Amino acid sequence: MTAHHWHVLGAGAMGCLFAARLQDSGCDITLVVRDTRPDPLALVLEDGEDTREMKFPTTTAADRAPISHLLVTTKAYDVVDAVSSLAHRLDRDSQVLLLANGLGFASELSGRYPWLAPYCGTTTEGAYRVSSFRIRHAGHGATRIGRSGEPNPPAWFAPWRALENCLWEQDIDSALWEKLAVNCAINPLTAVHDCRNGELLSRPELAREVDALCNEIARVSEAAEFAPIAAGLRARVEEVIRNTASNHSSMLQDCRAGRTTEIDYITGQLLRVADLHGIAAPRNRSLLEQVKRLGG
Ligand SMILES: NC(=O)c1ccc[n+]([C@@H]2O[C@H](COP(=O)([O-])OP(=O)(O)OC[C@H]3O[C@@H](n4cnc5c(N)ncnc54)[C@H](OP(=O)(O)O)[C@@H]3O)[C@@H](O)[C@H]2O)c1
């Protein structure tokens, strides 16, 4: 098995978690940081009772050495600028994997760099930064990776297969759309009502709001040719709410902290598709505006 050299752009919670896991599976790792940091950079990764110190070489966008494999784990709204800052280190043979939440940044990137053809992924792993150099792996989940129209994984996927619960997804477009649809039905509502996910079912006025949102999102999903997702959406949303009932969504946490949210790449993307098909989605539009007033 060939283990490649991966540069990880976005050395936050997810980036450091995947850097550690890929290093464990034999890959060389370099963290791309914004500015000059200690090289190597020492990080502590907490996982259950386990605490490990790991060291990674670092690089910045100012360097010039070519990058063969790039994993992007910035927030959705940073993806295009962050990858652009490294464009001089990428070429047609570079493999780029985008693991941020939401949709829309991959096509923005392809518009700017038609030769890039990024892979995309979605993960339900959970991690957060305890401090700048300390990451806690808070929840074990599944990761699915793919590229539109590519049923079989490329050679670089071999060491990824060794990661816990990491799969090649034959229909990544559907996987990403389903995640987007579910996020649209849950995250903005929890942010606007400042509530845990579970309250979206336990409070009748919010449960009615979820129903109405799901109807709108299902109409857009159908128009976007994701009919099976449209048909199963209400049940899937309920399942996710039940499984994450005690969670505060990341959108709510961002709003509480006054941070920019990823809503432009979640509800914003749903609305771009709705507009394309001439579908009115007033509830989603209103939530987008309310969340942008709260968090940006
Ligand atoms: N954390 C989770 O549990 C989780 C779970 C599932 C999905 N996700 C998704 O994964 C993505 C990353 O989330 P996260 O929680 O890991 O975010 P995060 O901790 O904020 O990490 C993002 C990192 O990207 C860095 N960055 C942004 N622009 C950069 C640039 N131009 N050059 C170098 N570094 C740059 C940020 O640096 P600065 O701090 O300097 O801005 C930050 O360190 C999001 O889309 C999120 O929704 C996260």
The ligand as a Gaussian input file, in Angstrom:
#p B3LYP/6-31G(d) Opt

LIG

0 1
 N      -15.585000      19.839000      14.605000
 C      -16.475000      18.903000      14.336000
 O      -16.876000      18.131000      15.223000
 C      -17.008000      18.730000      12.941000
 C      -17.816000      17.612000      12.653000
 C      -18.275000      17.405000      11.361000
 C      -17.950000      18.331000      10.369000
 N      -17.179000      19.422000      10.684000
 C      -16.885000      20.366000       9.613000
 O      -15.467000      20.376000       9.378000
 C      -15.059000      21.692000       8.964000
 C      -13.952000      22.163000       9.898000
 O      -14.515000      22.287000      11.196000
 P      -13.609000      22.462000      12.495000
 O      -14.506000      22.305000      13.657000
 O      -12.397000      21.632000      12.386000
 O      -13.188000      24.028000      12.353000
 P      -12.000000      24.778000      13.066000
 O      -11.593000      24.086000      14.330000
 O      -12.400000      26.223000      13.118000
 O      -10.788000      24.601000      12.046000
 C      -10.696000      25.291000      10.833000
 C       -9.243000      25.699000      10.683000
 O       -9.034000      26.201000       9.376000
 C       -8.029000      27.227000       9.503000
 N       -7.972000      28.055000       8.294000
 C       -8.967000      28.774000       7.714000
 N       -8.490000      29.421000       6.628000
 C       -7.174000      29.087000       6.527000
 C       -6.123000      29.450000       5.624000
 N       -6.341000      30.290000       4.590000
 N       -4.895000      28.927000       5.825000
 C       -4.640000      28.098000       6.865000
 N       -5.586000      27.721000       7.757000
 C       -6.840000      28.227000       7.585000
 C       -8.518000      27.967000      10.733000
 O       -7.520000      28.825000      11.203000
 P       -7.932000      30.094000      12.121000
 O       -8.358000      29.527000      13.432000
 O       -6.660000      30.876000      12.141000
 O       -9.062000      30.783000      11.403000
 C       -8.810000      26.801000      11.657000
 O       -7.631000      26.372000      12.323000
 C      -16.322000      22.561000       9.018000
 O      -16.915000      22.635000       7.743000
 C      -17.233000      21.803000       9.982000
 O      -18.626000      22.045000       9.779000
 C      -16.694000      19.639000      11.927000

